[in-house]
Amino acid sequence: MKESTYQTPCGTIHYWSSILRLDTTTLVFLPGLTADHRLFDKQVAYFDGKYNIIVWDAPAHASSWPFRFDFDLFDKARWLNGILEKEEIIKPIIIGQSMGGYVGQAYAQLYPDRLAGFISIDSAPLQRNYVTAVEIWLLKRMEPVYAHYPWKLLLKSGTKGVATSNYGRNLMKEMMLISIVMHKLPGMDFVFWQRQWKRICLMKSNVLPC
């Protein structure tokens, strides 16, 4: 896998690619919040040599830090499209886990004709017709809930909920703990998590059509 970078107004995105041929199907792996590209190490190892592969450290994560907190899911989707254009990739299959799945949905919204397929792993639909009026009302008021969510509980639920194997859970715990160190101060990673989910809530209630 070759490491490359993509410049944005908010910072530098690091991504890894293995391109066999431009006419080969491309799998794009997008890890979720607090995870980095290593989340898909097993899948990359399995598909390497069979498909083109691209996986990134999402903006403000791992190698893609520092990064200014002035972006939304549509910005991520546009930057992802910029990476694909840079690599001359057309019609990719996007595989997104959690937050990565939201980015994949935003990409499908912006570039429906440029996508060969989309696989969502533990991501909820963003479109309004999947959300009730009560849920929208609650989503707009979730920030205080996130503000009081204990980090230790998030660490426990995050590592347990993301995988069923000891390997997967230990890897997720390591990535979440590294993100705390990366952001310098205890709780800073939680602030980022809170901001990102607030953006998702606003998108669900205000942006994506039915």
Disulfide bonds with the S-S distance in Angstrom:
none
